Amino acid sequence: MRIYPPVYLFTNRYAVEDVQYNELRIPKGMLIQAPVYLIHHDPEFWPDPEVFDPERFNKKPNSDGITYLPFGVGPRNCLGMRFAQLEAKLALAHIIYNFRIHLSDKQKDYFRASLRIR
């Protein structure tokens, strides 16, 4: 969910007043979105961001906690987050218990980033 987040852009908010942040000017009424895919692939927060490394989540986070956003963050995060995580763990356990898994030499990466993942 970090490498291929289910939502590419997230958090639609409109600026309620003009804001100046360093050299960036955000006028009142401008739409602000968090680019989840780009945040999840930022090497400042995720060394070797294209590498699948589940062990990285066992280490102490090197950020303020808002660099992993598959379910959003804060009081408006996804209500189904815990259920989805539990469901994913149970599905993975079922697959590992009931099937033999082998890596394929013919694997292709079909991911194409857009407003939705295809």
TASULDA-V182510 format. One record per residue. N is the residue number from 1. PHI is phi as a letter, one per 20 degrees, with the letter a starting at -180 (999 if undefined). PSI is psi as a letter, one per 40 degrees, with the letter a starting at -180 (* if undefined). D_LAST is the distance of its C-alpha to the last C-alpha in Angstrom with 2 decimals. Layout:
# TASULDA-V182510
n	phi	psi	d_last
N	PHI	PSI	D_LAST
N	PHI	PSI	D_LAST
This chain:
# TASULDA-V182510
n	phi	psi	d_last
1	999	e	14.18
2	e	d	15.66
3	f	d	13.72
4	c	g	10.25
5	f	i	11.37
6	f	d	10.04
7	c	h	11.20
8	e	d	11.00
9	c	i	14.26
10	b	i	16.89
11	m	g	20.51
12	e	h	21.45
13	c	i	25.13
14	d	h	27.64
15	f	h	30.50
16	e	e	33.69
17	b	i	35.94
18	f	h	36.06
19	c	h	35.28
20	d	h	36.16
21	c	h	34.57
22	l	b	36.16
23	e	e	35.36
24	e	h	32.43
25	d	h	33.49
26	d	h	31.47
27	f	i	33.11
28	g	h	33.57
29	n	e	30.85
30	f	h	28.06
31	f	h	24.62
32	d	h	23.78
33	c	i	20.36
34	e	h	19.67
35	e	g	16.95
36	g	d	15.80
37	g	d	13.64
38	f	d	16.76
39	f	d	19.14
40	f	e	17.55
41	d	e	17.89
42	e	h	21.37
43	f	e	23.92
44	f	d	26.64
45	d	d	25.33
46	c	g	23.41
47	g	h	25.37
48	l	g	23.30
49	f	d	20.03
50	e	e	17.87
51	e	h	20.06
52	f	h	19.37
53	c	g	22.71
54	g	d	23.19
55	f	d	26.83
56	f	d	26.14
57	e	e	25.97
58	e	e	29.54
59	e	i	30.93
60	f	h	32.20
61	f	i	29.67
62	d	f	30.38
63	b	a	29.33
64	e	e	30.18
65	n	e	27.54
66	d	f	24.88
67	d	e	22.74
68	c	h	20.67
69	c	f	18.98
70	f	d	16.34
71	d	e	18.65
72	n	a	20.37
73	b	i	24.01
74	n	a	27.42
75	f	e	28.87
76	d	f	25.78
77	f	i	23.39
78	f	h	21.49
79	f	d	24.16
80	e	e	22.30
81	g	d	21.82
82	f	d	24.67
83	f	d	23.86
84	f	d	20.23
85	f	d	21.65
86	f	d	24.39
87	f	d	22.19
88	f	d	20.01
89	f	d	23.34
90	f	d	24.83
91	f	d	21.96
92	f	d	22.14
93	f	d	25.93
94	f	d	25.87
95	f	d	23.74
96	f	d	26.00
97	f	d	29.10
98	d	e	28.43
99	c	i	26.67
100	e	h	27.27
101	d	h	24.39
102	c	i	24.44
103	f	i	22.36
104	d	h	21.26
105	f	e	22.20
106	e	e	19.57
107	f	h	16.48
108	d	i	13.83
109	e	h	11.23
110	e	e	7.97
111	f	h	6.38
112	c	h	6.22
113	f	h	7.54
114	b	a	7.94
115	f	e	9.37
116	c	i	6.43
117	e	h	3.79
118	c	*	0.00
